[in-house]
């Protein structure tokens, strides 16, 4: 049985995803009948029915599946969309990145990686005056730069990103890897559906961090092109050349 709180959250997903998500939830219930009931008996993030908010991107539009670790561990930050911190609005400040962005470590390092990828920063100079100079350029009238986190999310959506987490929930008393294991049947259903889209190209899997890398244990993952990096909460992510090459042509820091 799928608890009502969980099945009702599917309504936030695009219609093309709803039967796939319900099938994945049924597979989860078969694999571990106690998991979903125990989830709704306690508390978890994200709240406000946003469990499947990432699936607002229609299945036919998906060109990339970005898999992170899990939701931010703060209610106002956990949106159901990978590394999109709901507490963040403005991206820039006079000092560089805004305080809210700097608090969201993964988002901060992703922004810095984008600046390096677009040639706005040198990889060895991603702090202090150098980033403040980029911010001044971005905040100037008519700059053409994105200004808010929703701008960044919109750009990613236009590029065809499905922004997922390996664990769709965060619970402070449960290790993210344990929750991620419980959600594997649902993610497997998602990947199977993406492979079965007929004439549409197979999307690229963008895997961030050790928990996301469990996907490589699945046989069907060999059929996907992949781009792999450490999780963005690691400073080394900023200098990851593979991520720079992937994202540079997208010019995500610029308004479309």
Secondary structure, 3 states (H helix, E strand, C coil): CCCHHHHHHHHHCCHHHHHHHHHHHHHHHHHCCCHHHHHHHCCCECCCCCCCHHHHCCHHHCCEEEEECCCCCCCCCCCCCCCCCCCCCECEECCEECHHHHHCHHHHHHHHHHHHHCCCCCCCCCCHHHHHHHHHHHHCCCCCECCEHHHHHHHHHHCCEEEEECCCCECCCCCHHHHHHHHHHHHHHHHHHHHCCCCCCCCEEEEECCCHHHHHHCHHHHHCCEEEECCCCCHHHHHCHHHHHHHHCCCCCECC
